[in-house]
Amino acid sequence: MHPAFSVIFLTTLIGAGQGLFLALFTGQIFSQFNLMPEQHNSNFYVIGSLIALVLMTLGLFSSFFHLGHPERAWRSAAKWRTSWLSREVIALPATMAGIFAYGLAHYMGWTSPIFTMPGGTAVDATLLTGLLATILTYTLFVCTGMIYGCIKFLQEWHSPLTVINFILLGTASGFTLVTTLSAYMKTDLTSFYASWAIFFTVLALIFRLASLRRNKRIKPISDLRSAIGVNHKNIRQMAQGSMGGSFNTREYFHGKKASFVKSMKVIFLIFAFIIPLVLLGASLGTPSAYIIPLIAIVIQFMGLIAERWYFFADANHPQNMYYQQIS
Amino acid sequence: MTQLALVIDLNVCVGCHACVTSCKEWNTSGEAGPMVDKNAYGENPTGTFFNRVQSFEIGTYPQTETVHFPKSCLHCEEPPCVPVCPTGASYKREEDGIVLVDYDKCIGCKYCSWACPYGARELDEQQRVMKKCTLCVDRIYDENLPEDERKPACVMSCPTSARMFGDIHNENSDVSIAIREDAGYQLMPEWGTKPSNHYLPRRKIKIKIHKDELERVDNPLSKEERKRHNAPGKGPSLDDMTTW
């Protein structure tokens, strides 16, 4: 497939935003259940939520460049019963609203307990809005992943690994980002977040390698025999019916050499996983130096852009069989 | 229920592209707006087409054969492009099974083109909406046209009558009979899209002649027969029944 930068930025930016929120809420849960020293700096949650919202707004903004008619984008919420894209269109603003409510609850200091759980844990508005936003965040992750995962003849995408990778890569970048924020704001949580960021980056690497391995071994279900219905092993296209290109030759091909695609794979493995892991490991030891995780998140985000580029370029659409030869 | 479709006979198609040009001519002049042409006379001409004729070479030289293969939207009975459309601009008509795009609702997100394994949909670069074969829906119901012209433009123009048009759910229609009796098949049936358009395969007419059929065994005019019958005391015979 042709990697469109509008969609690359949409998926990486909202992924990082969602991951950032999940990281914030994870921190809050841990301190709520007294697994960590309590975090009294509510500014941290407010600014974190704000950054998550900014990232997701930028992603949403970028997605409009993908549309032929952005002014009609509102129509795309109509077919949520059948279309994952339509579901994403609803889930994205809903998640943003949830994260906004979470940030607002922290900003307004709505921390007086609404009720107390049997264990003695006080449940306040921040916890409830956070829980709601978490559900919405995962819903959005699933919708985004399923847009690609549900197309069965794009065999490279038609796998649960697609959704898992969207979740893990977004979460990993979100935790790296929150490590930076935490180090910058000098909270006590930097080491905690850095170790979680390492955990999710390693987990994302494992699942991304699994999907690379899976896609390398894919046997195409369709071949030229079923494409034109002639049962012969040796079929060659002589003419695709046009002398120049067409939508069919542009939209479904990445248009780069195989060596370029291969180098992109190496680049994203190094940038999205290896370098951030080294830097996050370094920031475990020096939790106050925010510059280290800052470099980590910048490099990881560049790596994730390369990863998403490769994700698109790697998918081979069966219609390409009809467009092998110009003449 | 009606399911209108094309049946394309690959045994007859000569690859003249008349269906391509007549399709473009009819549909670019319609009220839905022109189908864009960019650099039509330049280096890299590109544009929107609903129908293309492709050519494939089967086999290895010198045992090769060229198959001309017209390709347009197949109006699937289970169209994968329809449920993915977020706006409902893509739809399949209940009354005749034609898959259409509402150009006023389409946001041009291209998702339907990803979901079509046949590459039948194209984004028009001028109108910025998804376009595809309409089976000349603005022609086939037009009562101002003589009845025998209420067919898609490509069918009208085909000089070898390789294209047939009709209802494949009506068992007695020409297209159904052609599919049934001339081995009509669907493209990429493995995806369960149930394309309505069918193709008829290349068919070679061969006479089977066995060696013993080449020579009449009891040919009275053969050398051996004549020798035998002309032997002294034996006259020639007719059907081994009469002698003279």
Interface residues (C-beta under 8 A of the other chain):
Chain A: M1 H66 L67 G68 H69 P70 R72 A73 R75 S76 A77 A78 K79 T82 S83 W84 L85 S86 V89 I147 C150 I151 K152 F153 L154 I221 S222 L224 S226 A227 I228 G229 V230 H232 N234 I235 R236 Q237 M238 A239 Q240 G241 S242 M243 G244 G245 S246 F247 N248 E251 Y252 H317 P318 Q319 N320 Y322 Y323
Chain B: H17 V20 N39 E43 N44 P45 T46 G47 T48 F49 R52 V53 Q54 S55 F56 E57 I58 G59 T60 T66 V67 F69 K71 P80 P83 V84 C85 P86 T87 G88 A89 K105 C106 I107 G108 C109 K110 Y111 S113 W114 A115 C116 P117 Y118 G119 E122 L123 Q127 R128 V129 M130 Y185 Q186 L187 M188 P189 E190 W191 Y199 P201 R202
